[in-house]
Amino acid sequence: MNLFIRSLLLLLACCASVAQAADSGWLRNAQNSHAEVRLRSASHGENAQLLLDIHLEKGWKTYWRSPGEGGVAPEIRWQTPEVKAQWHWPAPARFDVSGLTTQGYKGNITLPIDIASLPGATLAGTLTLSTCSDVCILTDFPFNLDLTQAVDGDFARDYAQAMGQIPAASGVTDQLDASYRNGELQIRAQRQQGWSKPELFFDYPQGSMLAAPHISVTGDTLTARVAVTDEWGEAAPDLQGKSLSLVVADAGIAQQSTVIIGSQPLVSESGSQTLWSVLLLALLGGLILNLMPCVLPVLAIKLSSLVQQQGQTRRQTRQQFLASSAGIVFSFMLLAALMTGLRLSGQALDGAFSSRAGDFCWRWCW
């Protein structure tokens, strides 16, 4: 009996030790079988280093410090309010779903966190993690770390590797500038080594939302245009003179930068469409349209009508063709006005009448 009691006490002591260990082990929540997390820590006096390991099933993602147009960044609610934590974030990836752009991570990710003002030998709190696939789940993971326990022998190496994934303060761009005008943020970055697969990730300025950047590269210069709105998709606030935090990444290397948004345009307007290019595109489209099966019968009808009107004067024939052309142009102008009106009123149209249908119709009228 005494042996049984001693064994039971020893088992309880071991369980208590595991529950209070510097390594939480993999934590799971019955309400979310698609994610598991692990927290490991090592203390240094009043400070500590914390590693947050996140494992996500295939097809699931979580979010960066600035999630974008959807999602929630990971957050820890500390049991002791005086705990001060500095999160370090690896460069994220961009996800575009149903017209929404978000910034985050898939698969396995490790977030290093520096802790200051330790309340004692125990570090406790609740991690809130947002994970999304076809649906989004907000999951809480309570944890309790006993900092008096021995540190995992691999912790120092793992922490160094995790910090090695954090964007550096330099090393990617030689020159970086930003400007804002007419609801568009413009970025210009120069890199003497040239660009391979550049990406930009933004901390959204307060009160604004940034669309996915349209990036172009010419030699050693990267330029990007970013549409800006407010948080409700309406007119954007004025960003001139404000600070912009962003990560510039290229081929596995990332740089954390902060720039002041200016007012001078950084992207050349030479690449934009001129009136002559629009007219030439419309003419080419009209010629191609004549080869479409739905148009050929109409051409046959017009030719037949022309043959039957051989007794008319040239002036009468010209007037009929002009009247027909004016009717076509008027119909397209009316359609373009309708599409533009619906677009301005905030209506969403599917199929061929998309949000760009108004622009399409206006151009084809010419």
KALIN-V638203 format. One line per field, one symbol per residue. psi: psi as a letter, one per 30 degrees, with the letter a starting at -180 (. if undefined). burial: b if it has 16 or more other C-alpha atoms within 10 Angstrom, else e. A space follows every 50 residues. Layout:
# KALIN-V638203
psi->???
burial->???
This chain:
# KALIN-V638203
psi->eeeeeeeeeeeeeeeeeefglfjflkklkffjgfkklkkklklibfllkk kjkkkklkfllallejfbgllkkkkkjkejffkkkjkkklkalkkjkhfk klkallbkkkjkkkklhkfbfkjlakkkkkkkcflkkjkkjkljkjfflk kkfgeeeeeeeefffkklflfekfkklklkkhgkkkkkkkjeflkdiklk kkjkkkglkklkkjkkkjbgkkkkkjkklafggaklljfkflkkklkkkj hfkkkklklkkafkkfkkgfflkleeeeeeeeeeeeeeeffkeffeeeee eeeeeeefhfflleeeeeeeeeeeeeeeeeeeeeeeeeeeeeeffgkkkl bfiafgeeeeeeeff.
burial->eeeeeeeeeeeeeeeeebbbbbbbbeebeeeeebbbbbbbbbbeeebbbb bbbbbbeeebbbbbbbbbbebbbbeeebbeeebebeebbbbbebeeeeee bbbbbbeebbbbbebbebeeebbbbbbbbbbbeeeebebbbbbbbbbebe beeebeeebeebbebbbbeeebbeebbbbbbebbbbbbbbbeebbeebbb bbbbeeebbbbbbebebeeebbbbbbbbbbeeeeebbbbbeeebebbbbb eeebbbbeeebbeebbbeeeeeeeeeeeeeebeeeeeeeeeeeeeeeeee eeeeeeeeeeeeeeeeeeeeeeeeeeeebeebbebbbebbeebeeeeeee eeeebebbebbbbbbe
